[in-house]
Amino acid sequence: MKKKNQKIDPFDEKAAEKAALSLIKYRIRSEKELLQRLKLKGFSEDVCLKIVDKFKENGLLNDEIFAYLFSYDKLTLDKKGPIYIRNELKRFGVEEDLINNVLEKISEEIDIFEIATEIATKYYNKTKDELKTRNYLFRRGFEPDIINCVIEDLRGD
């Protein structure tokens, strides 16, 4: 068993594969994220790229599945909007066209307006301030069109 402060051989593919499996076991990762995490652990660029390619071939690493699951969780569990999700997926290195496809698919499956209305109602009931509620929705990553519709519903227009 390796000790925490023991040096890692940067060219040890078996150790890199084991580290990558450990990371994926915790939660699904994007290709870029796994690559960065392996580099941070001290593995060489070549070894990291080999492991990422191997995992892609074996189906253990798939940016489309990652983007879908990440988006679904952020929207339904964390109540974050599409703008927030888009920015986070970009940060994880997911390609723009893949992000667009995933967000389109998610918006067909989940009523984003309903989620925005739910969190806006809770926030508005607490603050009784329309502007603060509008800003709250904006900070959570909802689009201006949805925010305007939600605020109109809250007003009863």
C-alpha angles and dihedrals in degrees: 000000000000120000120230096250096042114119118255118226102235091211098048104117094184092055091046091050091049091049091048092050089050091053093047092046089061094052140329113279138200119243092250093047094051091047092051094046092051091049090050089055088059104259120142121257092247094052091046092051091048091052093047091049092047092050091048091052091049093048095245091117122045123155092201093057091042092051093048096048093042092050094046093050095045092050100042103031105027095030093227121158132238095263092055091046092049092052093048093049090051088052089053090054099251114156118255097239090050090051091051092050093048094047090049091051092047092049089054091052101039130045102235091183090058092051092048090048092050096053093038092053092052092047094044092050088054099045104023085210120124096196093050090049091050091050091046091056091046092052090050089057105257120149121252093244092056092043092053092050092048092049090049089052091049090052090047095238 
